Amino acid sequence: MKHPVLADRVRLIIWWLAWFFITVCQLLLYYFAYGSFTTTAIPDGIISLVIYSGIGLSLWYVFRYLNATRGSLVAVITNLLFSGAISVTLWVLITRYFTMLIMPKSVDYQAYWEATFPYRVGTGVFIYGLIVLAYYLFISLYNLSEKNAKEARLESLVKETELKMLRSQINPHFLFNSLNSVSSLTITDPEKAREMVIKLSEFMRYALSKKDEQPVSLRSELENLRLYLDIEKVRFGDRLTTEEIIDEKCLETKMPVMILQPLYENAVKHGVYESTESVRITTLVKIINEYIEITISNNYDTAPSSRKGTGTGLLNVARRLELFYGNKTSVRTKKENGIYTVTLYIPTDYL
């Protein structure tokens, strides 16, 4: 830990201003003790200021050592009293020596010294106490800062770990479904199976080339999602159609990698898989006030289905958005007139 005063210019200025104030107070006290103002007071006060401020700066290393040793309370108090006695004694003796050295012999410094000596010792002890409190305050603030920094690093690590875990739930699930589709197509339509494998490899290359939670642009996400939808179109043909209405101002919005993929996967799963009719997946992106609104909608078969979703994909997306954007984001879903809609709200700060 660096010296809290010497390592910071502002603190050093405040340190000297504090000592100037202490010296003025000390001169007033000595004026009261001596009974009149003398030319001896100013040189004595300046020398006293310089010497004790130097001792005060060096006392930091003593406190840092005492704080590091973590001895018993009695030992700490004893060491503080001992260092205080040495500090005050050195201050008094050195101040007297240097002041007498520069004072003309015609000045009766001895009388001034004897009159102010008890107050001098008292102020020395008082100033030492202030220095002790100041340094312990610095140490407490430093320890608190270190604790907060460690907690922040731990929180960041936990957040990063959770994000990695959430993302890891996406790729295996999608890969499993895609390989099942490829397996079916190898028998019914080998050419489509080949096309699907090529697109699948491009899709997975994108997913694996990005570091965990590396921010990507909406443009990159949409380009990759088109690959995903192309993969599904190979299997479902005309039963799956897509539409995009994108405000180009939104294309550079930053977001977690593959954050939208589970929503499209759900649209395919609960739309195309469970319906014999054509299903259209529509993507609408626009700016509304201070948010970018991303809406993904698809029609679905309103007839009751025995196949119920777990909601894991949607919860996964909501949690990842919360971890990435904080409380500035939200996810809303709606079922109305045979249309299922998921809407994400992302702050425009990430444009």
Buried (B, 14 or more C-beta within 10 A) or exposed (E): EEBBBEEEEEBBEEBEEBBEEBBEEBBEBBBEBBEEEBEBBEBBBEBBBBBBBEBBBEBBEBBBEBBEEEEEEEEBEEBBEEBBEEBBEBBBEBBBEBBBEEBEEEBEBEEBBEBBEEBBBEBBEBBBEEBBEBBBEBBEEBEEEEEEEEEEEEEEEEEEEBBEEBBEEBBEBBBEBBEEBBEEBBEEBEEBBBBBBBBBEEBBEBBEEBEBBEBBBBBBBBEBBBBBBBBBBBBBEEBBBBEEEBEEEBBEBBBBBBBBBBBBBBBBBBBBBBBEEBBBBBBBBBBEEEBBBBBBBBBBBEEEEEEEEEEEBBEBBBBBBBBBBEEBBBBEEEEEEEBBBBBBBBBBEBB
